Amino acid sequence: MNIGMLIVALIGGAAGLLSTLYLLVSLPTVIVWKIYRRFRYGYSLNQ
């Protein structure tokens, strides 16, 4: 296999892994934060 293609595949795989990890952490965090603000301050979940 060409070394250039291997490097491109590794960079693409790392980018996909990082974006997946970001979504895995950020979405539940935002949902929990909105629920916390709802009960603590009475804000709407849509704000």
DSSP file (Angstrom, degrees, kcal/mol; ACC not computed):
  #  RESIDUE AA STRUCTURE BP1 BP2  ACC     N-H-->O    O-->H-N    N-H-->O    O-->H-N    TCO  KAPPA ALPHA  PHI   PSI    X-CA   Y-CA   Z-CA
    1    1 A M              0   0    0      0, 0.0     2,-0.1     0, 0.0     5,-0.0   0.000 360.0 360.0 360.0 144.9    0.0    0.0    0.0
    2    2 A N     >  -     0   0    0      1,-0.1     4,-1.8     2,-0.0     5,-0.1  -0.434 360.0-136.0 -68.0 137.7    1.2    3.5   -0.8
    3    3 A I  H  > S+     0   0    0      1,-0.2     4,-2.1     2,-0.2     5,-0.1   0.845 103.9  56.2 -65.7 -33.6    2.5    5.4    2.3
    4    4 A G  H  > S+     0   0    0      2,-0.2     4,-2.3     1,-0.2    -1,-0.2   0.912 107.4  47.6 -64.3 -42.9    0.6    8.5    1.3
    5    5 A M  H  > S+     0   0    0      1,-0.2     4,-2.4     2,-0.2    -1,-0.2   0.862 109.8  53.9 -66.5 -34.9   -2.7    6.7    1.2
    6    6 A L  H  X S+     0   0    0     -4,-1.8     4,-2.2     2,-0.2    -2,-0.2   0.909 109.2  47.7 -65.0 -41.9   -1.9    5.2    4.6
    7    7 A I  H  X S+     0   0    0     -4,-2.1     4,-2.5     2,-0.2    -2,-0.2   0.921 112.0  49.5 -64.6 -44.3   -1.3    8.6    6.1
    8    8 A V  H  X S+     0   0    0     -4,-2.3     4,-2.5     1,-0.2    -2,-0.2   0.904 111.1  50.2 -61.6 -41.2   -4.5   10.0    4.6
    9    9 A A  H  X S+     0   0    0     -4,-2.4     4,-2.3     2,-0.2    -1,-0.2   0.894 111.0  48.8 -65.1 -39.7   -6.5    7.0    5.9
   10   10 A L  H  X S+     0   0    0     -4,-2.2     4,-2.3     2,-0.2    -2,-0.2   0.908 112.3  47.8 -66.8 -41.5   -5.0    7.5    9.4
   11   11 A I  H  X S+     0   0    0     -4,-2.5     4,-2.3     2,-0.2    -2,-0.2   0.920 113.5  47.9 -65.7 -43.1   -5.8   11.3    9.4
   12   12 A G  H  X S+     0   0    0     -4,-2.5     4,-2.2     2,-0.2    -2,-0.2   0.898 112.2  49.2 -64.0 -40.7   -9.4   10.6    8.2
   13   13 A G  H  X S+     0   0    0     -4,-2.3     4,-2.3     2,-0.2    -1,-0.2   0.894 111.0  49.6 -65.2 -39.7   -9.9    7.9   10.8
   14   14 A A  H  X S+     0   0    0     -4,-2.3     4,-2.6     2,-0.2    -2,-0.2   0.898 110.0  51.3 -66.2 -39.6   -8.6   10.2   13.6
   15   15 A A  H  X S+     0   0    0     -4,-2.3     4,-2.2     1,-0.2    -2,-0.2   0.912 111.7  47.4 -63.9 -42.2  -10.9   13.0   12.5
   16   16 A G  H  X S+     0   0    0     -4,-2.2     4,-2.0     2,-0.2    -2,-0.2   0.896 112.3  49.5 -65.0 -40.3  -13.9   10.7   12.5
   17   17 A L  H  X S+     0   0    0     -4,-2.3     4,-2.4     2,-0.2    -2,-0.2   0.919 111.7  48.1 -65.4 -43.9  -13.0    9.3   15.9
   18   18 A L  H  X S+     0   0    0     -4,-2.6     4,-2.3     2,-0.2    -2,-0.2   0.903 111.9  48.6 -65.7 -41.4  -12.5   12.8   17.4
   19   19 A S  H  X S+     0   0    0     -4,-2.2     4,-2.1     2,-0.2    -1,-0.2   0.881 111.7  50.5 -67.1 -36.2  -15.8   14.1   16.0
   20   20 A T  H  X S+     0   0    0     -4,-2.0     4,-2.3     2,-0.2    -2,-0.2   0.918 110.9  48.1 -66.0 -43.0  -17.6   11.0   17.3
   21   21 A L  H  X S+     0   0    0     -4,-2.4     4,-1.6     2,-0.2     5,-0.2   0.888 109.8  53.4 -64.1 -38.8  -16.1   11.4   20.8
   22   22 A Y  H  X S+     0   0    0     -4,-2.3     4,-3.1     1,-0.2     5,-0.3   0.940 112.1  43.9 -61.2 -47.3  -17.1   15.1   20.8
   23   23 A L  H  X S+     0   0    0     -4,-2.1     4,-1.7     1,-0.2    -2,-0.2   0.881 109.7  56.9 -65.5 -37.5  -20.7   14.3   20.0
   24   24 A L  H  < S+     0   0    0     -4,-2.3    -1,-0.2     1,-0.2    -2,-0.2   0.833 118.3  32.7 -62.8 -33.0  -20.8   11.4   22.5
   25   25 A V  H  X S+     0   0    0     -4,-1.6     4,-1.4    -3,-0.2    -2,-0.2   0.871 118.6  49.3 -90.1 -42.8  -19.7   13.8   25.3
   26   26 A S  H  X S+     0   0    0     -4,-3.1     4,-2.4    -5,-0.2     5,-0.2   0.876 103.5  55.8 -74.6 -38.8  -21.4   17.1   24.3
   27   27 A L  H  X S+     0   0    0     -4,-1.7     4,-2.0    -5,-0.3    -1,-0.2   0.950 111.7  41.4 -63.7 -50.0  -25.0   16.0   23.5
   28   28 A P  H  > S+     0   0    0      0, 0.0     4,-2.6     0, 0.0    -1,-0.2   0.875 113.7  56.0 -63.4 -33.2  -25.7   14.4   26.9
   29   29 A T  H  X S+     0   0    0     -4,-1.4     4,-2.3     1,-0.2    -2,-0.2   0.925 108.2  46.5 -63.1 -44.0  -23.9   17.3   28.6
   30   30 A V  H  X S+     0   0    0     -4,-2.4     4,-2.3     2,-0.2    -1,-0.2   0.897 112.7  50.2 -65.4 -40.7  -26.2   19.9   27.0
   31   31 A I  H  X S+     0   0    0     -4,-2.0     4,-2.1    -5,-0.2    -2,-0.2   0.928 112.5  45.9 -64.8 -44.5  -29.3   17.9   27.8
   32   32 A V  H  X S+     0   0    0     -4,-2.6     4,-2.5     1,-0.2    -2,-0.2   0.896 112.2  52.3 -64.5 -39.8  -28.3   17.5   31.5
   33   33 A W  H  X S+     0   0    0     -4,-2.3     4,-2.4    -5,-0.2    -2,-0.2   0.898 109.7  48.7 -63.8 -41.0  -27.4   21.2   31.7
   34   34 A K  H  X S+     0   0    0     -4,-2.3     4,-1.8     2,-0.2    -1,-0.2   0.898 112.1  48.1 -66.9 -40.1  -30.8   22.2   30.2
   35   35 A I  H  X S+     0   0    0     -4,-2.1     4,-1.9     2,-0.2     5,-0.2   0.903 111.2  51.5 -66.8 -39.9  -32.6   20.0   32.7
   36   36 A Y  H  X S+     0   0    0     -4,-2.5     4,-2.8     1,-0.2     5,-0.3   0.935 110.9  47.2 -60.6 -47.0  -30.5   21.4   35.6
   37   37 A R  H  X>S+     0   0    0     -4,-2.4     4,-2.0     1,-0.2     6,-1.3   0.830 107.9  58.2 -64.4 -31.4  -31.4   25.0   34.6
   38   38 A R  H  X5S+     0   0    0     -4,-1.8     4,-0.8     4,-0.2    -1,-0.2   0.937 116.2  32.3 -63.7 -46.3  -35.0   24.0   34.2
   39   39 A F  H  <5S+     0   0    0     -4,-1.9    -2,-0.2     2,-0.2    -1,-0.2   0.840 124.0  44.9 -81.8 -33.4  -35.3   22.9   37.9
   40   40 A R  H  <5S+     0   0    0     -4,-2.8    -3,-0.2    -5,-0.2    -2,-0.2   0.926 133.8  11.1 -76.7 -45.5  -32.8   25.3   39.4
   41   41 A Y  H  <5S-     0   0    0     -4,-2.0    -3,-0.2    -5,-0.3    -2,-0.2   0.495  95.4-117.5-116.0  -7.5  -33.8   28.6   37.7
   42   42 A G     << +     0   0    0     -5,-0.8    -4,-0.2    -4,-0.8    -3,-0.1   0.665  57.0 157.1  78.9  16.6  -37.1   27.7   36.0
   43   43 A Y        -     0   0    0     -6,-1.3    -1,-0.2     1,-0.1     2,-0.1  -0.321  47.0-103.5 -70.4 157.1  -35.9   28.4   32.5
   44   44 A S    >   -     0   0    0      1,-0.1     3,-1.0    -2,-0.0    -1,-0.1  -0.463  22.8-124.1 -73.5 153.1  -37.6   26.8   29.5
   45   45 A L  T 3  S+     0   0    0      1,-0.2    -1,-0.1    -2,-0.1   -10,-0.1   0.650 109.0  62.6 -71.5 -13.4  -35.9   23.9   27.9
   46   46 A N  T 3         0   0    0      1,-0.2    -1,-0.2   -12,-0.0   -12,-0.0   0.532 360.0 360.0 -89.0  -6.9  -36.0   25.8   24.6
   47   47 A Q    <         0   0    0     -3,-1.0    -1,-0.2   -13,-0.1    -2,-0.1   0.477 360.0 360.0 -83.4 360.0  -33.8   28.7   25.8
